[in-house]
Amino acid sequence: MQAAVWSWAADPPAHAETLDRLDARAARGEPVLATVQPLISEALDRLWEHGWTPADAVHIATRELSAAHADVVSEAIVADGRSRIRDGQALHPRWRTQLDVLDARRPAAGSRRRALPAVRVAVTALCLLVRLSPLPPTVPGPGQSSDDALGNATRLDERMLARVRALLAKAESTEFEEEAEALTAKAQELIARHAIAEALLHTPDDVGEPSVRRMHLDDPYADAKAALLAAVADANRCSAVHTADCGWLTVFGYDHDLDAVELLGASLLTQATGAMVRHGSRRDAHGRSTTRSFRRSFLLGFAQRIGERLRTAADGQVAASQAGQLLPVLAARDDRLRAARDAAFPTTVVRKTSISNSTGWVAGQAAADLAELAVSAEHLPHPPGDRGTP
């Protein structure tokens, strides 16, 4: 097994020969798969100690290998989590949520794996897991204390979350881009008001330490999706770093703001994708397909313009607040964010993104620019029985 792991990247021909021998041994009835599974469990233990989460491990297995390999990793993770729960080990609520999501996907996983050699898939998944580098922690690992910035920061109020989700659900369901924009702007204003109220509870000396989240990106157009999520992060006073090789965005911020980024980001990706698809396929004057370049440029244009508009909505709430007390707190938080980001990513590089389809860029900006976003917070809907200002 060590030969298979070593040769995976160093000597591909030797690795293929090793896999053939392992397959032959399994065909003779030897318990090869039973030998691999404990090694995968050991690799997961190491990953949990080095900042990885269940969702991270499955995402990278899907991206680097295949859905079938990710299924093997997912099954091992679910078994690992169940074992820890039986042993009474503490698991952070977000860790448990990720386990629940993976467990719910297991029925579909079996059908994908049946068509592939089980030993070959498991060994290849092991080869990937043992080579993964440490990551900035986003949630306390199994058995780790959550009595820190990752577990203590203020979260979004549940009543306000319900109202924001309702607004975003309407935005996602409408085919009218003007209505979607206005509803999203209302959600951003509501989030900003709550963020300000939370920040006013602090002074520049007690702002605490920021947290970290990873937002996974799927192809196609992963770089354009990263641009959109980064724009949402910036509007909500968070700092984002795109790791293109891994297909994710690492976002630094305070939990209240990170919750908002995840919520708004998911909704805006849905809205942008829907608006993009409604433009249909595209061809140039010679009949050649330009759909891919149009859609990537559309998403980039949408990201640039929606970022400006979300920031305008958020800044409007700051301007209407007790700025004298608020601005020093926000400045102190910005300093902590920069320090956390630079400690985790000391060699970040700012890269320019090229636009290959001007028609798509203009269409994307138009989709994000149709509505007037100066929406009064007083017109936000209240659930029954809720008449006060959160």
N, C-alpha and C positions, 0 to 999 in steps of 0.2 A: 504493500500500500504506500509506503514511503517513496518507492521508486515512481509510482504514478503521480504522486503529489509533486515531487521534485522535477520530473520531466515535463510537466504540463506546459510551463512557459519556456523552460531551458532547452528542451529537446523534443519538439512535437512528434517526430517519427518514433522515437523511443516511447513516448507516451502512448501513442496509438497501439504499439506492440504490447505494451503493458496492459492496456484495456482489453485487447484481444485475449490475452492469457487469463485475465480475471473473468471475462465472459465464459471462457472455456471451463474454468474451474467451477463457476456457478452452474453451468449446464450439466456438470458431473455430479451436482448435488452438494457441493461444498458450501458452507454458510458464509459466502463472501459478503453478502449484503449485511448480515448481522455484524460483520467486522467493521463495516463502514459507518454504521449508524452511531456507535459510541464516539467515533472520531468527529463526526459532525456535531454531536452534543458538546464535545470539548471545545471545538472551534467556536460554537455559539457562546459558551461561557467566557471565552476570551473577548469576543466582540462586545458582550454586555459590560465587561469591565473597561472597555475602551470607547464608550460613547455611542455605540450602535443601539438601535431599537429594532423590534420585530419588523416594523414597516420598512425601515432602511434596508435590512438584509434581504427582504423579499423583492424590494424595488431593484436593488443592484443585481440580484440574480436574474430577474426578468430582463434587465437591460443588457447585461453582459453575456448571458447564456440564452435562456428561453423560458417560456411559461412553464414547461414541464420541469425544468430544473428548479424554478422558483417554487413549484408545488412541493418538491422534495424538501426544500428549505422551510417552507411554511409548515409542513406536517411535523418536522422536527421541532420547530419553534412552539407549536401548539402542545406537543407532547412535553416539552421542557416546561412550559408554563403550567400545565396541569400538575406535573410532578411537584413544582414549587408550591402551588396552592395546597396540594395534599399535605406537604410538609409544614404548612403554616408560615411560609416565607412571605414577607410583605412585598406587595407589588403596587406601584403607583397607579392611581386610577387611569391615567392615560395609557400606561403599559397594558393594563387589563383591557381597555377599549381596543387597542390594536390586536390583542390576542383574540378577542371576540370577533373582530372583523375577519381575521384569518380563518378562524374556526368555521365561520358561516360560509366561507368559500370552498371548503373541503369537498363537498359532493361533486363539484365540477372538475376538481383537480384530478380525481381518479381516472376519468375518461381520457384525459390528455396523456397520462403516464402509461396507460396500458399498451399503447402503440410503440413504446420505446424500451430498449433494454434497461432494466431497473438498475443493474450494477453500474453500467456505464454512466447513466444519468447521476446516480448518487455520488460516484467517485468524482465526476467533473464538478458537481456542486461543492464537494469538499475542497477540491483544488482551489476554487475561487474563495471560499470562506477563510481559508488559512492565510491568504495573501492580502486581505483587506487591512488598510491602515487605520489607526485611531481617528476618531471624529470628536469635535466639540460636543459634550453631552447636552442633550435637549430635555431629558427626563431622567430622574434617578433610576438606576438599574435595579434588578431584583435584589432585595435585601438591603439596598442603600437607603440611608435616611433622606427624607424629603424636607427636613427642617432647614431649608436654605432658599435661595432666590427662586429655584425651580419649583418649589412647592408653596411658598408663602405669599407670592405677589397677588395683588387684588385682581379678581377676574371680573368679566362683564356680568352685570346684574341680569338675572334670569328673566325678569319682566321686560327689561329693555331688549334682551336677546330675542324674545318672542316677537316683539314688535318689529325689530330689524329683519328677522327671518320672514315675517309676513310681507314686508315691503319688497324684499328681494325675491320672494317667490312670485309675487305679481310681476316684477320686472322680468323674470325669466320666462314667464308664461305669455307675455304679450308679444305680438309681432310688430308693434309700433315702436320704433326706436326712440321717438320723442318721449313716450310714456315710460319706457324702460330707463332712460336717462334721468327723468325727474324722480322716479321712485328710488333709484340708486342714490341720487343726491340727497334725498330725504334720509335714507339710511345712514349715509356718511355724516350728515349734520347731527343726527341723533347720537351716533357713536362719538363724534367729537365733543358734544355737550357732556356726555358721561365721562369721557377721558379728562376733560377739564375739571369737572367736579371732583374726580379722584385725585388729580394732581394738586388741587388746592388743599388737600388734606395734609400735604407734606411741605417741608421747607427744603432749601437747597442742601442742607446738611443731613437729611434723612431720606433721600430718594431711594436708597437701597441699590441692589445690583440688578442689571437686566438679565433676562432669560434668553434662550435660543430655541428656535424651531427650524425644522427642515421641511420644505415644501417640495414634494416630488413632482417632476415634470415628465410628461409623456410625449413621444414623437407622434405625429410630425409637428414641425414648427416649435420645437422645445425652446429655442432661443427667443422667439417672439413671445411665447407664453411667459418666459422668465422676465422679459421686459415689462409685461403687463403686471405681473405680481410685484416686481420691484417698484413700479410706479405706485401701486396700492400701498406698499410698505412705506415709501417715502411720504405719502400723504398722511399716514398715520404715525409719523415720527418714529419709524423703525429704520434699520439699516440692513441692506440685503447684499449678499455675495453669491454670485452664480458660479457653480462648479459644473461646467459643461460636461466634463468627462463622466461625472456621476449622475447627471441629469437631475439636479436639485438646486434649490435656492436655500441658502442658510440665512435666516432672518434674526437679527438681534433687536430686542425691544423689551418693554415691560409687558407682563402677561395680559393686562387689560388691552393694550394696543395690538399684541400679537393675535389675540382672539379675533379682533376686528379684521386684521389682515387676512386671516384664514377664511373668515366668513365672507367678507367682501370679495376677496380674490377668487374663491370658488364660484361665486355668483357671476362675477364679471367675465370669467373664462367661459361660462355657459352662455352669457349674453353675447359676447364677442364672437364665439363660435357659431351661434345661431344666426347672427347678422351676416357673418362671412359666408355661410352656406347659402343663405338666401340670394346671394349674388350669382350663384350657379357656377358652372364651368366657364372657362375663358379661353379664347384663342386669338392669336395675332392675325395680322392681315394675310399671312401666308397659310393660315389654317393650322399652325402649330399650337399645341396646348401651352397656355401660360397660367394654368390654374394654380400650380404650386407656388410660383413666384408671386402671383396676385394675392393668394391667401396669406402667405408669410408677410408680405408688405402691408396687407390689410391689418393684420394683428399688431404689427409694429406701429402703424399709424394710429390705431385705436388706443394702444398703450400710451403713446406720447400725449395724446389729447385728453384721454380720460384721467391721466395722472395730473395734468394741469387743473382739470375741473374738480377733481376730488380735493386737491390741495387748496383750491380757492374756497370750497365749502368748509373745509376744516379750519383754514385761517380766518374765515369770517367769524367762526365761533370764538376763536382766541381773541380777536379784536373786540368782540362784544363782552368779554369776560373781565375779571379783575386783573388786568394785565400787569399792574405793578407787583402783585403777589405771584402771579402765574409765571411770568417770563423767566425769573431767576430759577425756578424749579425746572422748567423745560430746558434751560441752558445746562443745568447740572446733570440732567438726565442725558442730554446729547453728549456731554463729555464722557459719561460712563459708557454710553453706547460705542463711541469711537474707541475707547480703551479696550472694551471687550472684543470688538471686531478686530482690531489690530493685533491683539494678543493671539486670537485664533487664526488669523490670516495675515501674517506680517508682510507677505509679498504679493498682495493683490495688485492686479493690473487693470486699468480702465481701458476697455476696448471700444472702438467705434463700430456701430452696426451699419452695414451697407444696405441700401434699398434698391432692389433690382426691378421693381415694378411700380412706377409712379402712379399708375391708375389705382392700384391696390392701396397704396399709401393714402391717396386723397380720399378714396372710399372709406377707409378705416377712420380717418380723421372726421369725415362727415358723419359717420355712424356715432361717434362720440361727441359730436358738436351740434347736433340738431336741437337739443333742448336747452332752455334757459335754466341754469342750475341754482339760481338765487332763490331757493325755496325757503319760506319762513318756517321755523321750527314749531311755531304755534299751531300749524296745520297738520302736525303729525297725528296719526290716529292713536287713540287710547283704547286698551281693552276694557270690557265691561267692568265697572267698579273701580277703575283706575283713573282718577281725575287729577292726581297731583303730578308735580314735575319730579321725575326720578332724580 
